[in-house]
Amino acid sequence: MPYKIIYTKSYIKMVKRFFQKHPEILSVYEKVLLLLERNPNHPSLRLHRLQGKLQNLYSISINMKYRIILYFIITEDKVVLVKIGNHKEVYGE
C-alpha cells in the first residue's frame, strides 16, 4: 500500500523557491518522491529520525547535498513534507 504524501502550503512555497535556484535536480527530486511514496524505508533514501529540537521529524536524501525534512506518520501511512534544502537550510545550522 503506498504512503500518501502531504504537501503543506509552506512546503509548496519553499519547494518553488528551491527549484528556482536548483532546477537541475528536479528529475531526481521527482524520483525520490515516487520512491518515498512506494517504500519510505528504501536504502537509497537514507531515512533517519532526527535528534535534538527536530526529534519528531525525519530526513531523507535527495542526493548527497540536498535533503527533505518530513513527518513520517506510520500508523496512518502518511508522509508530511516539511522542509527542503541543503544541510544548513533544513537543520538551521
Stockholm file with secondary structure:
# STOCKHOLM 1.0

chainA/1-93         MPYKIIYTKSYIKMVKRFFQKHPEILSVYEKVLLLLERNPNHPSLRLHRLQGKLQNLYSISINMKYRIILYFIITEDKVVLVKIGNHKEVYGE
#=GR chainA/1-93 SS CCCEEEECHHHHHHHHHHHHHCGGGHHHHHHHHHHHHHCTTCGGGCCEECCGGGTTCEEEESSSSEEEEEEEETTTTEEEEEEEEEHHHHHTC
#=GC SS_cons        CCCEEEECHHHHHHHHHHHHHCGGGHHHHHHHHHHHHHCTTCGGGCCEECCGGGTTCEEEESSSSEEEEEEEETTTTEEEEEEEEEHHHHHTC
//
